[in-house]
Amino acid sequence: MFNKILVANRGEIAVRIIRACREMGIKSVAVYSEADRDCLHTLLADEAICIGPAPSGKSYLDMERIIAATVAMKADAIHPGFGFLSENARFAELCEKCNITFIGPSADIIHKMGNKSEARKTMMEAGVPVVPGTKEPVYEAAKGLELAKQIGFPVMIKASSGGGGKGMRISWGEEDFESNFLNAQMESVKGFSDDTMYIEKYIEKPRHIEFQIMADKHGNVVHLGERDCSIQRRHQKVLEESPCQAISQELREKMGETAVRAAKAVGYENAGTIEFLLDKNKNFYFMEMNTRIQVEHPVTEAVTDFDLIKEQINIAAGRPLSFSQKDEVIRGHAIECRINAEAPERNFMPCPGLITNVHVPGGKGVRVDTHIYNNYKVPANYDSMLLKLIVHSKDRATAIAKMRSALGELVIEGIDTNLDFQYEILNNEAFQEGDTDTGFIPRYFPEYCSE
């Protein structure tokens, strides 16, 4: 087992990993930018080291600085969390060259699954259903239009290296295709330094369903059920739950088996997520694979009672999975709300600043993952997520009631947040009935969705 792990991240996920290390008897090292000097993860870790100024490109995304910090602090492994360098194949390769264990899949797998057009091709070869679309990369709008006509409008234009909703546009017909293609491509170049695009059929009113995968170095691959991540704004998840009310046990098993087959097709190791689109006729299609732990992993932990971060660390150390597929039993229902420093009424504008007072809820079945505290100053340089509020109860109705109660008890003063907006979602009749899809927020809250 590792002696010391450097956590190459910040905020609540860094806190989550540090706590897992502490419980396992492993020393932890926090890295931080100058803007994060007083962030909670720096205070909880056994050791902490500054890796640069506030801009993430000069700190959390600077591979050489993180590797240098790992060597200087004599850590033997790096946990990347999510975001930043967690899905960067070059970083994973650099760790390997420096004899540092990267807690995640290999660089080859990250590269193969990180390029979405390559991932689609791999899944098709493995017999995994994919959304009808292009089989090869597309670089020019004219060629893209030609292919879009063959696929049939509407189509989704996507950046091959995209993520987090960036580099994506819906085209409803020939007249708007070129502008949407060029805008998505420009966004991809700016955000990912890649002009490679692909085009797929736009599935109307789909649910976004993802399956949690865990795979060890001994050939064992297990899925831990699904998460319904359909409540989104601008392709960014807002609320997640498990299990999904729209699928039967038979369909769950079929999708889970497909997810395992997809992971095995690439020789996957460690934690990963297979994301599907589920249409109104219960047809499901592979969308992408996330080669890291997800923001919403706590809902899976709640319904399975497995610790996914500890499992990641054990897998990276060469240990076999501590459970098998027959051990996977979904118990009750879990919901996660992401509480962000943002103003929904002002087009979800980020709202950094000084938090003057915090009170977090508690009680049976309530979990709070956060890095904030009284008089903590939220920096303007990073993602606006402040905390994740997770509840678990015997069924969906009581989980919704528990979440409403927990949100009513949560207090964050000094800055604007989306707390009230989350409460509005939970009070929505369609949500309570389970009638959701990825267009839920634009449909029921159009006042929050102006471009």
N, C-alpha and C positions, 0 to 999 in steps of 0.2 A: 504494500500500500504506500501511497505517496506520503512524504514527510511534510511537504509544504506546497500549497497551491496558490498561484497568483490569479486573482480574479480580474480579468481584462474587461471590466465594465464599470458601471456606476449605478446609483439609485437603488430602487427596490430589488432588482434582480441580483445586484451585487450583495445586498444584505441577505437575501435568500440563500445564496451560495455560501456565504461566510458562516451563516448559522448551521448549514448542513455540515460544513467542514468541522466546526466546533463540536457538533454531536458525534462526529466520527473520530475525533481525536487528532485531526489534521490541522496544522498551523495554516493560517491564511495571510495573504498579502493583498492589500488594497492599493490600486493605482488611482490617482486623481489628478485632475487639471487644477490650475490655480483658482478657477471658479468654484471648484468642488472641495476646497480645503476643509470645509466644515460639514460636508455631507455625511450622513449617518454611517455609510459603509466604511469611511476612513476611521471612524471612532470605534467600530466594532471589531475590525480586523486585528490580528496580532501585531501586524506591522503595516505601514503605509508609506508610499513613495510618490512624490509628485513627478508627473511625466510630461509637463509642458503647460503652455497657456490655454486659455479657455476654448478657442476654436478646436473642434474635434479632430480636424485634419492635422493639428499640431500636437495632439495628445492621444485621445482614445483610438484614433485611426492611424496613428504613427506606429507602424509595425516595428521598426528598428528600436524606437524608444521603449516599447513594451518588452521586446526581447531582451534589451539591455537591462531593464529593470528586473526581469525574471532572473537573469544571470547574477546581477548584483545582490539580489535578495536570497540567492541560492534556493529558489523554488524549483521543483522538478516537474511541475505540470501547470498548465494554464487552462482555466475555465473561461470561455468567451461570453457566456450568457446568451442573450439575443441582441440583434442589431449590431452596430459597429463592425467588428471583424469576425463575427460568429460564422458567417458563410463566405469567408474570403479564402479561396483555395490557396492563394499565394502565402497567406499568413500561416495556414496549416502546414504547408510545405516548409516554410521557414522554421517553424517549431521543430519539425522532424529533423531538419539539417542541423539544428542546434542541440539535438538530443533532449528536447523538452516535449513532454507528452501533451498533445492537444486533446482536450476532453471533448471529443466529437468525432465525426467520421473522417476518413482520410481525405487528403487534398484532391485525389482523383475523383472520388465520389462527389465531393462538394462542387468541383468543376463540372462534372457530368450532369448533375441534377440542378445546378445553379443556372445553367443556360437552358431556358425554358423550351426553346425549339429542339434542343438536343434531348431534353428530358421527355418531351412528347414522342420523339422518334423511338427512344429506348422503351417507353411504355407500350407503344404500338407493337413493337417486336416481341414484347413479353405477353401480349394478349390482353393488356389492360385497356378498357374502353376509354377513349379520349374524345373530347369535343371535336367534331369535324372541322378540319382546318388545314393549313399549309404544312407540308412535310419538310420543307427546306426553308432556310432563312430568307427573308425578304429585305431588300435594301432600298428599293426605288418605289415611289408612289404609283407610277404607271403600271409596273409589274404587279404591285399589290392590288390595284383596282381590277386588273384582269383576273387575278385569283379570287378576289372577293365576289365577283360576278358568278364564278363557278361554284363557290360555296353557297352563295345566296344571302342577301341582306335580310336583317341587320347582321353586322359582324363586329367583333371586338378586335381592335388593333392593340397589340401588346409588345412591349420591349422584351427581348429575350433575356436580358439581365435585370429586368425590373423587379420591383418589390414595393410593398407599402402603398400600392395604388399609383405609383409613379410610372409614367410611360404607357398609360392606358387610355384609350378613347373608344367610344361606341360610334360606329358609322351606320346611319339608317338608310343610306342610299348613295348612288353614284355622285350626286351633287355635293355631298359634304365629305366624301372619302379623302380627297387629296389634302385638304386642310387638316383633317383629323390625323392623318398619317404623319404629315410633316410636324405637327405639334407634338405628337407622341414621340416621334423620333428625336426631335430637338430636346425634349425632356429627358430622354434616355441618354443622349450624348452628354448633357449637362450633369445628370445624376450618377451615371454609371460608366461614362466614357465608352459607350458602345452604341453603334447605330443599327445593330441587328434587330429586325422586327419579325413578328409572325402574326398571322391572321387566323381567327377561328370563328365559327358560328356563334352568334350571341344568343345564349339561352335566356329567354324571357322569364322573369319571376322565378329564378332558381333559389334554392337554399344552398348555403355554403356549409358543407359538412366535412369535417376533417377527422382522420383517425390517428390516434397516438400510436407510434411504433417504438418498440425497444428491441435492440438487437445486440448480441454480444459477439465476442471474437471466436466463439465456438460453434457458430452456425445456427444458434437459436434466435428465432424472430417471433415476437409476440405483439399483438395489438391489444390496446387497453380501452377499446370502445371508442365512441365518437363524441365530438363536440359540435354543437350547432352554433355557427358563428355568422349567422345571416344578418344580424342587426349591425349595419355598417353605415358610415358616412364617408363619402369620397374613397371608397374601397378600404377604409380603415375600420377595424372592428371596434365596437363600442360596448357590447354586452355579449357574453358567451354562456352557454349552458350545456349540461350533459345529464341524461341522454337526450337525443332528438326525439321529439314527440311525433314526428312525421313518418318515422320508419318502423316497420314491424321487426320482430325478432329475426324472422327469416331474412329480411333485407339487410339487417344489421350484420348477420353472420356472413352473408354474401359480400358485402362491402368490406368487412374486416378481412376476410380471406383474400380479397383482391388487393387490399393494402399490404398484407404480408407478402403476397406474390410480387408486388411492385418493389418492395424493399429487398427481397431475395434476388430479384433480377439484376440489381446493381451491387450485390454483395455488401449491403448496408451494415454499418456498425454504429452503436450508441443510440441516442434519442433522435427521433425524426417524426415528421408529420406528413401524411399523405392527404392532400386536399382534393375534395370532389365537389362538383356541382350536381345537384339533384333537381331534375326538372319536375313539372307538375304531374307527369305520368310515372314517376318513381324510377326513371332511368337515371343512372349516375355516370359521370364522366370524370376522368382524372384531369385535374387542373394544374397542380404543381406539387413539388415536394420541398418542405422546409427542412434543411439539414442541421437542425439545432433544436434546443428546447424552445417552446413557445411561451409567449406572454401568458396565455390562458391555461397553462399546465395545471394550476391549482384545482380547476373543476374536475379534471381527471383524477387528481390525487384524492379529492373529496369522495368521489363515488367508487373508487377502487381501494383506497387506503394504502396505496403504494407511494413511496417517496421517490420521485423521478430524478431529483438532483443527486441524491445518494446513489441511486442506481447508475446514473451516468458516470459518477466517479469510480464506482466498482467495476463497471465495464471497461473503462479506460485503463484500469489497473490490471486487466486481464481476467477478472473473475467472471464466472458464468452468471446469467440472470438468476435472481433469487426466486423467480416464479415462472410458471409455465402457462400456456394458454388456458388450461383447465382451471387455473387459479383466478382467472379474470372473471369477476362477477360484479355487475353494476348494482350498487346499493343506493336506493333513493334518488334524489335529484339535486344538482348543484347549479348555482348561477354565479357568474362573476360580472361585476360592473367596474369598468375602468373610470376612475375619477381623475380628470385632467384639469390643469390650470388653463382654462379657456372660456370664452364667452360664446355659447351657442347662438345667442341672439345677434351677435356681431360676426356671423359666418364662421364661428368656431375659432375666432382669433386668439392666439396664445396670450396668456395673461400672467407673466412672471411677476415676482415681487416678494415682499416680506409677509410671511404667514404669522399673524399676531396671536392666533389661538387655534389649537387643535384638540378635538375630543373624538376618539375613535370608539365605535360600538363594540360590544362584547356579548357573551352569552353562548349557550350551547349551539354548535353548528355555525358560528360566525368566525371568520378569519380575515385579518387585515395584513396585507403585504405592503409595506411602505418604507420610505426613507426620510419622511418629513417629521418635524417636531416644532414646538413653539419657538418662534423667532428665527425659524429657518428661512433663508432667502432663496427663493426659486430662481435659478439663473435663466437667462433668455437664450442660452446657447444650445439647449438640448431638447429632447422630446418633452412634451408638456405633462406626461403622466405623473401624478402625485402618489396614487395608491391604487391597489386592487382590493375591492371588497368582495369576499366570497362567502356564500352561505350554502348550507347543506341541510336538507330535510327529507322526510319520508316520501314526498311526491312533489310534483311541480307546483301545485296550488299552494301548498304550505311553504315551499321554497320562495315563491313570489311574495307571500305574506311576510316571511322572515326578512327578505331583502328590503321590502318597503319599510319595515320596522327599523332595520339597521341603518338605512339611508336617513331616516328621520332622526336618528340619534347622532349621526356623523356631523361634526362641526369643523369647518375650515374657514377661518376668518382672516381678512386682510387682502385676499385676492379673489378674483372671480373663478368659479369652477363650473363644471357641467353636472353637479350634483342634482339640481332641480330637474334638469333635462332627463337624467336617468329615472327620476321619480315619475316623470310624465310618461316615459316608455312603459314602465311597469303598470301604470294606471290605464294604459291604452287597452280597449276591449279586444282588439284583434290580437295583440300580444298575449293577453291573458288566455285567449282561446287557442293559441299556438299557430295562428294564421300569419306566418312571417316569411319573408324572403329578403334578398339583398336590396330590394327597392322599398323596404318598409319605411325607413326614415324619410326619403323624398316624398313618399305617398302620404304619410300621416302628419309629417312635420315640414311641409314645404317652406314655411317661413324661416326655417333654419338652413335652407339649402340653396340660397342664391349664390351664383358664381361671382 
